[in-house]
């Protein structure tokens, strides 16, 4: 079944794991989840790289990198031999933004929205360009975890992210739109499996996010989505929900992770993200 663990041997490519955060539906807090999970992993001593694959560049904004002349877009094009006329002298070291917290960023830029058009005439597999870049740059050897923040679509950028990943994490809001989005996502995984280009990543977990305790309908919708997840994955691949809290909004507005705040109102969020980091480590250890 295509939700099984990726058994591909990575000894020659490095032991770092690639994890995509994705949902075709926007407004589910995907970028915030990815951002704070990166810092949760760094808190445990891991070296983490975040790759912003969303042309909207919201992740880059959280890192304070709003205007990027050089981005992941340049690195991806440089990987495709057939696009030699579009190659630049840009390399990883020219693009990566390093932080003292142990979380680095490959920023996005608006040009990434033209990625699909740029590679439309390429004969080599367009779905594995990001995977090829990660391997060529030796990023699995440089980092323990590479977290990919995906755009809210099911287009080629997301397909590239999935094909490069060992695992995926799916944040969602408990509503009817998310149910439809998850069904489309599962079908897309089946389509990618049928291509036989890569072994599909394992779904690590689903994250119910932005819950509003005042809305009774959300409890019902969450129950239905949990039933869908059980039906498709065969088990309870979801965690306790994140509620819509002011602390998340405050830290995001300040372009800071929740770990930059030590007051008691942030401690429950620290515990929740620490649990995600522990879950990722357990999944990683089980896959070795």
C-alpha positions as CSV (number, residue, x, y, z in Angstrom):
1,X,0.0,0.0,0.0
2,X,1.4,3.4,-0.9
3,X,1.3,4.7,2.7
4,X,4.1,2.3,3.7
5,X,7.5,3.4,4.8
6,X,10.1,4.3,2.2
7,X,12.7,1.6,2.4
8,X,15.2,3.1,0.0
9,X,18.7,3.0,1.2
10,X,20.3,6.4,1.7
11,X,23.7,5.5,3.0
12,X,25.5,7.0,0.0
13,X,23.3,10.1,0.0
14,X,23.3,10.8,3.7
15,X,21.0,9.9,6.6
16,X,19.0,13.2,6.7
17,X,15.3,12.9,6.2
18,X,13.1,15.0,4.0
19,X,9.6,15.8,5.3
20,X,7.0,17.8,3.4
21,X,4.3,19.8,5.1
22,X,1.4,20.0,2.7
23,X,-2.3,20.6,2.1
24,X,-3.9,21.8,-1.1
25,X,-6.3,23.9,1.0
26,X,-4.9,27.3,2.1
27,X,-5.5,28.8,5.5
28,X,-4.7,25.7,7.5
29,X,-1.6,27.0,9.2
30,X,0.7,24.8,7.3
31,X,3.6,27.3,7.2
32,X,3.3,28.1,10.9
33,X,3.3,24.4,11.7
34,X,6.4,23.8,9.6
35,X,8.2,26.8,11.0
36,X,7.7,25.9,14.6
37,X,8.4,22.2,14.1
38,X,11.7,23.2,12.6
39,X,12.6,25.0,15.7
40,X,11.3,22.2,17.9
41,X,13.7,19.8,16.2
42,X,16.5,22.3,16.6
43,X,15.7,22.5,20.3
44,X,16.6,18.8,20.4
45,X,20.0,19.5,18.8
46,X,19.1,18.6,15.3
47,X,20.5,20.5,12.3
48,X,17.5,21.6,10.2
49,X,17.0,23.1,6.8
50,X,13.6,24.6,5.7
51,X,12.9,24.7,2.0
52,X,10.3,27.2,0.9
53,X,8.6,25.8,-2.1
54,X,5.7,28.2,-2.1
55,X,5.9,31.2,-4.5
56,X,4.0,33.2,-2.0
57,X,7.2,33.0,0.2
58,X,5.3,33.1,3.5
59,X,8.0,30.9,5.1
60,X,10.7,33.2,3.8
61,X,8.8,36.1,5.3
62,X,8.9,34.5,8.8
63,X,12.6,34.2,8.5
64,X,12.8,37.9,7.5
65,X,13.8,37.1,4.0
66,X,11.1,39.0,2.0
67,X,13.1,40.1,-1.1
68,X,15.2,37.3,-2.5
69,X,17.1,37.8,-5.7
70,X,18.5,34.3,-5.4
71,X,16.2,31.5,-4.3
72,X,15.3,27.8,-4.6
73,X,14.1,28.6,-8.1
74,X,17.6,29.2,-9.3
75,X,18.9,26.1,-7.7
76,X,16.2,23.9,-9.3
77,X,16.7,25.3,-12.8
78,X,20.5,24.7,-12.5
79,X,19.7,21.1,-11.9
80,X,18.1,20.6,-15.3
81,X,20.7,20.0,-18.1
82,X,18.1,20.8,-20.8
83,X,17.7,24.3,-19.4
84,X,21.3,25.3,-19.7
85,X,20.4,28.6,-21.3
86,X,18.7,29.5,-18.0
87,X,21.5,28.4,-15.7
88,X,23.2,30.9,-13.4
89,X,26.3,30.7,-11.2
90,X,24.2,30.5,-8.1
91,X,25.0,27.7,-5.7
92,X,23.7,26.6,-2.3
93,X,26.0,28.8,-0.3
94,X,24.7,31.9,-2.2
95,X,21.1,31.1,-1.4
96,X,21.0,29.6,2.1
97,X,20.1,31.8,5.0
98,X,21.6,30.6,8.2
99,X,20.4,31.3,11.7
100,X,22.0,30.9,15.1
101,X,19.2,28.6,16.2
102,X,20.4,25.7,13.9
103,X,17.5,26.3,11.5
104,X,18.6,27.3,7.9
105,X,16.4,28.4,5.0
106,X,16.4,28.0,1.3
107,X,14.0,31.0,0.5
108,X,11.4,31.2,-2.2
109,X,10.7,34.0,-4.6
110,X,7.8,35.0,-7.0
111,X,9.7,33.5,-9.9
112,X,9.0,30.1,-8.5
113,X,5.4,30.5,-9.8
114,X,6.8,30.1,-13.3
115,X,8.6,26.9,-12.5
116,X,6.1,24.6,-14.2
117,X,6.1,26.7,-17.4
118,X,10.0,26.7,-17.4
119,X,10.2,22.9,-17.3
120,X,7.2,22.2,-19.6
121,X,9.4,21.1,-22.5
122,X,11.9,19.1,-20.4
123,X,12.2,15.4,-21.4
124,X,13.8,14.2,-18.1
125,X,11.4,13.6,-15.3
126,X,10.0,16.9,-14.2
127,X,8.6,15.4,-11.0
128,X,12.0,14.6,-9.5
129,X,13.9,17.9,-10.0
130,X,13.9,18.8,-6.3
131,X,14.9,15.3,-5.4
132,X,17.8,15.4,-7.8
133,X,18.9,18.8,-6.4
134,X,18.9,17.6,-2.8
135,X,21.0,14.6,-3.8
136,X,23.5,16.6,-6.0
137,X,24.0,19.2,-3.2
138,X,24.5,16.5,-0.6
139,X,21.9,18.1,1.7
140,X,21.0,14.9,3.4
141,X,24.6,14.8,4.6
142,X,24.5,18.4,5.9
143,X,21.2,18.2,7.8
144,X,19.4,15.8,10.0
145,X,16.0,17.0,8.7
146,X,14.9,19.0,5.6
147,X,11.4,20.4,6.0
148,X,9.6,21.4,2.9
149,X,6.9,24.0,3.0
150,X,4.6,23.4,0.1
151,X,2.2,25.7,-1.7
152,X,-1.6,25.2,-1.3
153,X,-2.0,23.3,-4.6
154,X,-1.5,19.8,-6.0
155,X,0.6,21.1,-8.9
156,X,4.2,20.3,-10.0
157,X,5.9,22.0,-7.1
158,X,4.0,19.8,-4.7
159,X,4.6,16.7,-6.8
160,X,8.3,17.5,-6.7
161,X,8.2,17.9,-2.9
162,X,6.4,14.6,-2.4
163,X,8.8,12.8,-4.7
164,X,11.8,14.1,-2.8
165,X,10.3,13.2,0.7
166,X,10.7,10.4,3.1
167,X,7.7,11.5,5.0
168,X,4.8,13.9,4.9
169,X,2.9,15.8,7.6
170,X,-0.6,17.1,6.8
171,X,-2.0,20.0,8.8
172,X,-5.8,20.6,8.3
173,X,-8.7,22.5,9.6
174,X,-11.6,20.4,10.8
175,X,-14.2,21.3,8.1
176,X,-15.8,19.9,5.0
177,X,-13.4,21.6,2.7
178,X,-10.5,19.8,4.4
179,X,-12.2,16.5,4.0
180,X,-12.4,17.1,0.2
181,X,-8.8,18.3,0.1
182,X,-7.6,15.2,1.9
183,X,-9.5,12.9,-0.5
184,X,-7.8,14.7,-3.5
185,X,-4.4,14.4,-1.8
186,X,-4.8,10.7,-1.3
187,X,-5.8,10.2,-4.9
188,X,-2.8,12.2,-6.0
189,X,-0.5,9.9,-4.0
190,X,-2.0,7.0,-5.8
191,X,-1.3,8.7,-9.2
192,X,2.3,9.3,-8.2
193,X,2.7,5.7,-7.2
194,X,1.4,4.6,-10.6
195,X,4.2,6.7,-12.2
196,X,6.8,4.4,-10.5
197,X,9.3,7.2,-10.4
198,X,10.0,7.0,-6.7
199,X,9.0,5.1,-3.6
200,X,6.2,7.2,-1.9
201,X,6.9,8.8,1.4
202,X,5.1,7.7,4.5
203,X,2.4,9.8,6.1
204,X,3.9,10.6,9.5
205,X,0.8,12.2,10.9
206,X,-2.1,14.6,10.3
207,X,-2.4,17.8,12.5
208,X,-5.9,19.2,13.2
209,X,-5.2,22.9,13.5
210,X,-6.9,26.2,14.2
211,X,-9.7,24.4,16.2
212,X,-12.3,26.7,17.6
213,X,-13.9,25.2,20.7
214,X,-17.0,27.5,20.3
215,X,-18.0,25.8,17.0
216,X,-19.7,22.5,17.7
217,X,-19.7,21.6,14.0
218,X,-15.9,21.3,14.1
219,X,-16.1,18.4,16.5
220,X,-18.4,16.5,14.1
221,X,-16.2,17.4,11.1
222,X,-13.1,16.3,13.0
223,X,-14.7,13.0,13.8
224,X,-15.5,12.4,10.1
225,X,-12.0,13.3,9.0
226,X,-10.5,11.0,11.6
227,X,-12.6,8.2,10.2
228,X,-11.3,9.0,6.7
229,X,-7.7,8.9,7.9
230,X,-8.3,5.5,9.6
231,X,-9.9,4.1,6.4
232,X,-7.0,5.3,4.1
233,X,-4.0,4.8,6.3
234,X,-5.1,1.8,8.4
235,X,-4.5,3.5,11.7
236,X,-4.8,6.6,13.8
237,X,-2.3,8.8,12.0
238,X,-3.3,12.1,13.6
239,X,-2.4,14.0,16.8
240,X,-4.3,16.1,19.3
241,X,-5.6,19.3,17.8
242,X,-4.1,22.7,18.0
243,X,-6.6,25.4,19.0
244,X,-6.7,28.8,17.5
245,X,-4.6,30.7,20.1
246,X,-3.4,34.3,20.3
247,X,0.1,33.2,21.2
248,X,0.6,31.7,17.7
249,X,-0.6,34.8,16.1
250,X,1.6,37.0,18.3
251,X,4.8,35.0,17.5
252,X,4.0,34.9,13.8
253,X,3.5,38.7,13.6
254,X,6.9,39.2,15.3
255,X,8.5,36.7,12.9
256,X,9.6,34.5,15.9
257,X,9.1,30.9,16.8
258,X,7.1,30.0,19.9
259,X,10.5,29.0,21.5
260,X,11.5,32.7,21.6
261,X,8.8,33.1,24.4
262,X,9.3,31.6,27.8
263,X,6.1,32.8,29.5
264,X,3.7,30.3,31.0
265,X,1.0,30.9,28.3
266,X,3.4,29.5,25.7
267,X,4.3,26.3,27.6
268,X,1.3,24.3,26.3
269,X,2.4,25.2,22.7
270,X,6.0,24.2,23.6
271,X,4.7,20.8,24.8
272,X,2.6,20.3,21.6
273,X,5.5,21.0,19.2
274,X,7.9,19.0,21.3
275,X,5.6,16.1,20.9
276,X,5.7,16.6,17.1
277,X,9.5,16.6,17.2
278,X,9.5,13.5,19.3
279,X,7.1,11.8,16.9
280,X,9.4,12.7,14.0
281,X,12.4,11.3,15.8
282,X,10.5,8.1,16.6
283,X,9.4,7.7,13.0
284,X,13.0,8.3,11.8
285,X,14.5,5.7,14.2
286,X,11.9,3.2,13.1
287,X,12.7,3.7,9.4
288,X,16.5,3.0,9.9
